[in-house]
Structures are given as structure tokens and as C-alpha cells.
Amino acid sequence: MSSDIIFEPSTSAVAQIAQLSEMSMDEIKSLWRQLYRKEPPTHIRSFLEKRLAYRLQEVEFRRTHQNLAEKNDRRINAIINTGKKPLRDRYPQPILGTVLSRIYQDKEHKVTVTHDGQFEFEGRIYKSLSVIAREITGTRWSGPLFFGLRKAMYDKKTKRGNK
């Protein structure tokens, strides 16, 4: 491989990684400087190739998933600024378009997750599954538990309590 060849951003990360083994050591070090903006920490080729492959994947991910990368940056900055770890989601958020179904008192109730992350039930939009569960049962319920989104978490707590 010629020392004049520089990786093209349009080339996939897989193709770039495949080229690493064909590059000269000078080209490897030059790419390191380009991607890390500092001198390579060692002269061991296998070390440099592995880290370059990882960095190329990071660059590709950031390019193709910019919104996720920005979300992660905001979360990291929030942790740094507050010194507190944010609360985890209490239950997994269902994918948009998912239909949650529950049979209650011999009647099937279906809730659809809308494009904006809210819930559609019987032609009306709700922000909370718990409100829908309350409407169905007439009593206060955890919506995620009612529709089976917290079942595994609930079972773990129950098993722990019985030990």
C-alpha cells in the first residue's frame, strides 16, 4: 500500500479495517495520528491495529448513529456535572408500533405504542400505561406490571423476598 493513500470517509469501517494489515508501519502511525490526534503510544503493530480497528468502528457508529452518540454524550455530561448516576428505566420501553395485549375479566384489551412513545387505547391517546390499567380495572395498578413489561423484575423481587 502506498504511503500516499489516506482512508476515505466514504469507505466502510469494515473495508478500512481490512486494509490495516496491508499498510506499512509508517501508514499505521500516520492513521493513528489522524484518528487520535496524538503520537502512537507504542511500536507494537498488533496493539496499534486493534485500537485503530476499534476507533474506526467508533467513527462509523458516530457517523451513522449521530442521535444515539449525542444522547450518550448528554448522559455522560450529566453524570460528570451532577456526580450522580441517572436512574435506570424502570421497565423496557416497547418498540414503537408494539401492541400490548391483556385479557382481564374475559375481555381482551389492546394498547398500541404510538410513534411518539405514548399509548393508544380504545381510540384515545395516553401518556401512561398505569392510567390505562386503572381505567380497565377500576383500581390503581402499575401499567407496566399489568401489561407484563415488569414481570421479570417483579418475579426477581418476589424470589428474593422468599429466600
One Martini backbone bead per residue (centre of mass of N, CA, C, O) as a GRO file, in nm:
protein
  163
    1MET     BB    1   0.097   0.035   0.022
    2SER     BB    2   0.073   0.356  -0.009
    3SER     BB    3   0.157   0.659   0.158
    4ASP     BB    4  -0.072   0.831  -0.005
    5ILE     BB    5  -0.287   0.675   0.129
    6ILE     BB    6  -0.611   0.762   0.239
    7PHE     BB    7  -0.871   0.745   0.411
    8GLU     BB    8  -1.204   0.716   0.328
    9PRO     BB    9  -1.507   0.802   0.459
   10SER     BB   10  -1.682   0.627   0.249
   11THR     BB   11  -1.553   0.397   0.365
   12SER     BB   12  -1.590   0.135   0.527
   13ALA     BB   13  -1.491   0.002   0.821
   14VAL     BB   14  -1.432  -0.279   0.714
   15ALA     BB   15  -1.241  -0.193   0.484
   16GLN     BB   16  -1.039  -0.041   0.662
   17ILE     BB   17  -0.962  -0.279   0.845
   18ALA     BB   18  -0.860  -0.465   0.613
   19GLN     BB   19  -0.614  -0.262   0.541
   20LEU     BB   20  -0.419  -0.269   0.785
   21SER     BB   21  -0.238  -0.525   0.706
   22GLU     BB   22  -0.124  -0.362   0.437
   23MET     BB   23   0.016  -0.161   0.599
   24SER     BB   24   0.243   0.033   0.700
   25MET     BB   25   0.382   0.158   0.978
   26ASP     BB   26   0.365   0.454   0.887
   27GLU     BB   27   0.061   0.442   0.821
   28ILE     BB   28  -0.037   0.362   1.097
   29LYS     BB   29   0.074   0.613   1.245
   30SER     BB   30  -0.076   0.820   1.074
   31LEU     BB   31  -0.361   0.722   1.146
   32TRP     BB   32  -0.336   0.764   1.445
   33ARG     BB   33  -0.299   1.071   1.433
   34GLN     BB   34  -0.570   1.124   1.289
   35LEU     BB   35  -0.765   0.982   1.510
   36TYR     BB   36  -0.607   1.082   1.798
   37ARG     BB   37  -0.412   1.337   1.797
   38LYS     BB   38  -0.147   1.150   1.841
   39GLU     BB   39   0.090   0.961   1.941
   40PRO     BB   40   0.195   0.663   1.947
   41PRO     BB   41   0.251   0.449   2.232
   42THR     BB   42   0.370   0.238   2.019
   43HIS     BB   43   0.533  -0.032   1.805
   44ILE     BB   44   0.299  -0.233   1.822
   45ARG     BB   45   0.105  -0.343   1.579
   46SER     BB   46  -0.131  -0.504   1.708
   47PHE     BB   47  -0.216  -0.281   1.897
   48LEU     BB   48  -0.276  -0.062   1.684
   49GLU     BB   49  -0.481  -0.218   1.510
   50LYS     BB   50  -0.697  -0.267   1.726
   51ARG     BB   51  -0.745   0.037   1.797
   52LEU     BB   52  -0.813   0.129   1.511
   53ALA     BB   53  -1.055  -0.053   1.468
   54TYR     BB   54  -1.219   0.066   1.697
   55ARG     BB   55  -1.217   0.363   1.601
   56LEU     BB   56  -1.352   0.314   1.327
   57GLN     BB   57  -1.616   0.218   1.455
   58GLU     BB   58  -1.680   0.474   1.610
   59VAL     BB   59  -1.695   0.663   1.368
   60GLU     BB   60  -1.919   0.510   1.221
   61PHE     BB   61  -2.129   0.525   1.443
   62ARG     BB   62  -2.139   0.833   1.467
   63ARG     BB   63  -2.227   0.877   1.171
   64THR     BB   64  -2.492   0.673   1.173
   65HIS     BB   65  -2.555   0.753   1.509
   66GLN     BB   66  -2.582   1.053   1.616
   67ASN     BB   67  -2.818   1.053   1.823
   68LEU     BB   68  -2.690   0.841   2.019
   69ALA     BB   69  -2.426   0.988   2.072
   70GLU     BB   70  -2.554   1.245   2.191
   71LYS     BB   71  -2.703   1.107   2.421
   72ASN     BB   72  -2.450   0.995   2.558
   73ASP     BB   73  -2.311   1.266   2.604
   74ARG     BB   74  -2.532   1.383   2.788
   75ARG     BB   75  -2.516   1.162   3.007
   76ILE     BB   76  -2.220   1.200   3.080
   77ASN     BB   77  -2.238   1.502   3.155
   78ALA     BB   78  -2.445   1.464   3.383
   79ILE     BB   79  -2.262   1.291   3.561
   80ILE     BB   80  -2.031   1.493   3.587
   81ASN     BB   81  -2.201   1.739   3.698
   82THR     BB   82  -2.360   1.574   3.942
   83GLY     BB   83  -2.238   1.280   4.041
   84LYS     BB   84  -2.485   1.113   3.922
   85LYS     BB   85  -2.667   0.843   3.865
   86PRO     BB   86  -2.897   0.757   3.667
   87LEU     BB   87  -3.189   0.634   3.631
   88ARG     BB   88  -3.329   0.366   3.543
   89ASP     BB   89  -3.530   0.205   3.376
   90ARG     BB   90  -3.802   0.033   3.496
   91TYR     BB   91  -3.870  -0.041   3.195
   92PRO     BB   92  -3.905  -0.155   2.897
   93GLN     BB   93  -3.940  -0.003   2.604
   94PRO     BB   94  -4.144  -0.023   2.364
   95ILE     BB   95  -4.183  -0.049   2.048
   96LEU     BB   96  -4.291   0.104   1.799
   97GLY     BB   97  -4.613  -0.051   1.737
   98THR     BB   98  -4.674  -0.200   1.973
   99VAL     BB   99  -4.885  -0.462   2.102
  100LEU     BB  100  -5.067  -0.469   2.389
  101SER     BB  101  -5.190  -0.754   2.577
  102ARG     BB  102  -5.498  -0.812   2.783
  103ILE     BB  103  -5.668  -1.026   2.994
  104TYR     BB  104  -5.975  -0.900   3.150
  105GLN     BB  105  -6.250  -1.032   3.236
  106ASP     BB  106  -6.283  -1.176   2.941
  107LYS     BB  107  -6.117  -0.927   2.814
  108GLU     BB  108  -5.959  -0.776   2.550
  109HIS     BB  109  -5.671  -0.562   2.573
  110LYS     BB  110  -5.547  -0.295   2.358
  111VAL     BB  111  -5.215  -0.152   2.310
  112THR     BB  112  -5.056   0.117   2.137
  113VAL     BB  113  -4.755   0.226   2.028
  114THR     BB  114  -4.661   0.523   1.940
  115HIS     BB  115  -4.448   0.733   1.762
  116ASP     BB  116  -4.415   0.912   2.056
  117GLY     BB  117  -4.450   0.694   2.311
  118GLN     BB  118  -4.732   0.648   2.341
  119PHE     BB  119  -5.083   0.551   2.408
  120GLU     BB  120  -5.332   0.346   2.252
  121PHE     BB  121  -5.684   0.344   2.368
  122GLU     BB  122  -5.978   0.336   2.235
  123GLY     BB  123  -5.888   0.609   2.057
  124ARG     BB  124  -5.687   0.700   2.281
  125ILE     BB  125  -5.444   0.906   2.437
  126TYR     BB  126  -5.158   0.810   2.638
  127LYS     BB  127  -4.881   0.848   2.869
  128SER     BB  128  -4.994   0.598   3.049
  129LEU     BB  129  -5.036   0.273   3.154
  130SER     BB  130  -5.167   0.318   3.434
  131VAL     BB  131  -5.423   0.461   3.336
  132ILE     BB  132  -5.526   0.224   3.172
  133ALA     BB  133  -5.536   0.014   3.401
  134ARG     BB  134  -5.736   0.178   3.570
  135GLU     BB  135  -5.965   0.180   3.359
  136ILE     BB  136  -5.999  -0.129   3.345
  137THR     BB  137  -6.012  -0.199   3.675
  138GLY     BB  138  -6.062   0.056   3.890
  139THR     BB  139  -5.760   0.045   3.984
  140ARG     BB  140  -5.454   0.060   4.108
  141TRP     BB  141  -5.187   0.027   3.868
  142SER     BB  142  -4.928  -0.111   3.710
  143GLY     BB  143  -4.889  -0.097   3.385
  144PRO     BB  144  -4.636  -0.272   3.331
  145LEU     BB  145  -4.745  -0.508   3.498
  146PHE     BB  146  -5.020  -0.553   3.360
  147PHE     BB  147  -4.861  -0.588   3.060
  148GLY     BB  148  -4.568  -0.746   3.127
  149LEU     BB  149  -4.295  -0.556   3.158
  150ARG     BB  150  -4.230  -0.644   3.486
  151LYS     BB  151  -4.214  -0.946   3.547
  152ALA     BB  152  -3.914  -1.015   3.597
  153MET     BB  153  -3.871  -0.808   3.820
  154TYR     BB  154  -4.094  -0.914   4.008
  155ASP     BB  155  -3.989  -1.202   4.041
  156LYS     BB  156  -3.719  -1.130   4.174
  157LYS     BB  157  -3.840  -0.997   4.426
  158THR     BB  158  -3.999  -1.241   4.520
  159LYS     BB  159  -3.764  -1.443   4.548
  160ARG     BB  160  -3.603  -1.275   4.750
  161GLY     BB  161  -3.828  -1.269   4.974
  162ASN     BB  162  -3.829  -1.602   5.010
  163LYS     BB  163  -3.525  -1.651   5.128
   0.00000   0.00000   0.00000
